[in-house]
Amino acid sequence: MIFNNKFRFIISQNLSAKANSNFDNAIFKAFNKYSLPVLRLYSWQNSVTFGVSQNPSDYVTLLEEYENNFAKRITGGGVLFHGHDISYSLIIPASYIEDKGVKETYELICSFILSFYASFGLKANFAKDIESIVLSKNAFCQVGFEAYDIIINGEKFGGNAQKRAKNVIFQHGSIPLKTIKKDEKYGASLEDFSVNINFTEAVDALKKAFEKTFNAQLIESNLDENEQKIYDELHQG
């Protein structure tokens, strides 16, 4: 098995975009070679996030619509809407996935997401494996198609992005649970496929999929003292 089987497991609910982004940044910055890997599952207030290279001031109308509840993610990608979704963040030592490039790592990590969808009878595939899909980039996450985006019945579900440092791999992604707008910028949701689950049920299903896929032991946790210190500094900045 590639992964060490012990992971810290953190659940947080209904945080602002800034709080969720700072949470991710704190566990990423604090991670070192002695750290246990971390799986975090969380939900959002109604908010919007931007990729690290995007400029939120280019989207003034969106910022007004979401009452300035926005943040820049520590990863790339496009505009992503929150409040109807569940997200995951996974942080592991690079040594857990030796000799694998970014694309291979996406495929490996996202395998637990495919298992999650399968538990509801949905067949999910990567965009790269579907001949009819043309890979493309877009300022809005749900409109473009990257190679390892997850597709169900031709519809893109959520998005995944990765950040790497010398000895650390961080990946996060989002799974829309409810439909908030019939608009391609918001993408499809589980509700569109008659899967009606709440945050707690989604946490349970993702937890089971992760444990089964990676033979993982999840240990309930929260920010440690060092992570909390970094989080507080980021939040006050």
TALIN-V298574 format. One record per residue. N is the residue number from 1. RES is the residue in one letter. OMEGA is omega in whole degrees, -180 to 180 (NA if undefined). Layout:
BEGIN
n=N res=RES omega=OMEGA
n=N res=RES omega=OMEGA
END
This chain:
BEGIN
n=1 res=M omega=-176
n=2 res=I omega=-176
n=3 res=F omega=160
n=4 res=N omega=-172
n=5 res=N omega=-180
n=6 res=K omega=179
n=7 res=F omega=165
n=8 res=R omega=-176
n=9 res=F omega=-175
n=10 res=I omega=176
n=11 res=I omega=175
n=12 res=S omega=-172
n=13 res=Q omega=167
n=14 res=N omega=177
n=15 res=L omega=176
n=16 res=S omega=178
n=17 res=A omega=-180
n=18 res=K omega=-179
n=19 res=A omega=-180
n=20 res=N omega=179
n=21 res=S omega=178
n=22 res=N omega=177
n=23 res=F omega=179
n=24 res=D omega=-178
n=25 res=N omega=-179
n=26 res=A omega=-179
n=27 res=I omega=177
n=28 res=F omega=-178
n=29 res=K omega=-175
n=30 res=A omega=-173
n=31 res=F omega=177
n=32 res=N omega=-173
n=33 res=K omega=179
n=34 res=Y omega=-175
n=35 res=S omega=168
n=36 res=L omega=174
n=37 res=P omega=-173
n=38 res=V omega=167
n=39 res=L omega=179
n=40 res=R omega=174
n=41 res=L omega=-172
n=42 res=Y omega=178
n=43 res=S omega=-171
n=44 res=W omega=161
n=45 res=Q omega=175
n=46 res=N omega=-172
n=47 res=S omega=-180
n=48 res=V omega=176
n=49 res=T omega=-177
n=50 res=F omega=175
n=51 res=G omega=-173
n=52 res=V omega=-178
n=53 res=S omega=180
n=54 res=Q omega=178
n=55 res=N omega=-178
n=56 res=P omega=-179
n=57 res=S omega=175
n=58 res=D omega=-175
n=59 res=Y omega=-174
n=60 res=V omega=-179
n=61 res=T omega=178
n=62 res=L omega=-179
n=63 res=L omega=178
n=64 res=E omega=-179
n=65 res=E omega=-178
n=66 res=Y omega=173
n=67 res=E omega=178
n=68 res=N omega=174
n=69 res=N omega=-176
n=70 res=F omega=176
n=71 res=A omega=170
n=72 res=K omega=176
n=73 res=R omega=177
n=74 res=I omega=178
n=75 res=T omega=178
n=76 res=G omega=-180
n=77 res=G omega=-174
n=78 res=G omega=-180
n=79 res=V omega=-180
n=80 res=L omega=-178
n=81 res=F omega=-176
n=82 res=H omega=180
n=83 res=G omega=-179
n=84 res=H omega=-169
n=85 res=D omega=167
n=86 res=I omega=-179
n=87 res=S omega=173
n=88 res=Y omega=168
n=89 res=S omega=179
n=90 res=L omega=178
n=91 res=I omega=-175
n=92 res=I omega=172
n=93 res=P omega=178
n=94 res=A omega=-178
n=95 res=S omega=179
n=96 res=Y omega=-177
n=97 res=I omega=-176
n=98 res=E omega=174
n=99 res=D omega=176
n=100 res=K omega=177
n=101 res=G omega=-178
n=102 res=V omega=-177
n=103 res=K omega=179
n=104 res=E omega=179
n=105 res=T omega=175
n=106 res=Y omega=-176
n=107 res=E omega=-180
n=108 res=L omega=-177
n=109 res=I omega=-176
n=110 res=C omega=179
n=111 res=S omega=179
n=112 res=F omega=176
n=113 res=I omega=176
n=114 res=L omega=178
n=115 res=S omega=176
n=116 res=F omega=179
n=117 res=Y omega=-180
n=118 res=A omega=180
n=119 res=S omega=177
n=120 res=F omega=177
n=121 res=G omega=-179
n=122 res=L omega=178
n=123 res=K omega=-179
n=124 res=A omega=178
n=125 res=N omega=172
n=126 res=F omega=-178
n=127 res=A omega=-178
n=128 res=K omega=-176
n=129 res=D omega=-179
n=130 res=I omega=-173
n=131 res=E omega=-174
n=132 res=S omega=-177
n=133 res=I omega=176
n=134 res=V omega=-179
n=135 res=L omega=-177
n=136 res=S omega=177
n=137 res=K omega=179
n=138 res=N omega=180
n=139 res=A omega=178
n=140 res=F omega=-172
n=141 res=C omega=-173
n=142 res=Q omega=-177
n=143 res=V omega=180
n=144 res=G omega=178
n=145 res=F omega=173
n=146 res=E omega=-173
n=147 res=A omega=-175
n=148 res=Y omega=169
n=149 res=D omega=-177
n=150 res=I omega=-174
n=151 res=I omega=174
n=152 res=I omega=-178
n=153 res=N omega=178
n=154 res=G omega=-178
n=155 res=E omega=177
n=156 res=K omega=179
n=157 res=F omega=175
n=158 res=G omega=179
n=159 res=G omega=179
n=160 res=N omega=-180
n=161 res=A omega=-172
n=162 res=Q omega=174
n=163 res=K omega=-178
n=164 res=R omega=167
n=165 res=A omega=-174
n=166 res=K omega=-175
n=167 res=N omega=-172
n=168 res=V omega=171
n=169 res=I omega=177
n=170 res=F omega=175
n=171 res=Q omega=173
n=172 res=H omega=-179
n=173 res=G omega=-175
n=174 res=S omega=178
n=175 res=I omega=179
n=176 res=P omega=179
n=177 res=L omega=-176
n=178 res=K omega=177
n=179 res=T omega=179
n=180 res=I omega=176
n=181 res=K omega=174
n=182 res=K omega=-175
n=183 res=D omega=-176
n=184 res=E omega=180
n=185 res=K omega=-179
n=186 res=Y omega=176
n=187 res=G omega=-180
n=188 res=A omega=179
n=189 res=S omega=176
n=190 res=L omega=180
n=191 res=E omega=179
n=192 res=D omega=180
n=193 res=F omega=176
n=194 res=S omega=172
n=195 res=V omega=-176
n=196 res=N omega=-180
n=197 res=I omega=177
n=198 res=N omega=-177
n=199 res=F omega=-178
n=200 res=T omega=179
n=201 res=E omega=178
n=202 res=A omega=177
n=203 res=V omega=-178
n=204 res=D omega=-178
n=205 res=A omega=178
n=206 res=L omega=178
n=207 res=K omega=-180
n=208 res=K omega=-180
n=209 res=A omega=-180
n=210 res=F omega=-180
n=211 res=E omega=-178
n=212 res=K omega=-176
n=213 res=T omega=-173
n=214 res=F omega=-179
n=215 res=N omega=-169
n=216 res=A omega=171
n=217 res=Q omega=-177
n=218 res=L omega=-178
n=219 res=I omega=-176
n=220 res=E omega=-172
n=221 res=S omega=172
n=222 res=N omega=178
n=223 res=L omega=174
n=224 res=D omega=-173
n=225 res=E omega=-179
n=226 res=N omega=178
n=227 res=E omega=179
n=228 res=Q omega=179
n=229 res=K omega=178
n=230 res=I omega=179
n=231 res=Y omega=-179
n=232 res=D omega=178
n=233 res=E omega=178
n=234 res=L omega=-175
n=235 res=H omega=-180
n=236 res=Q omega=-176
n=237 res=G omega=NA
END
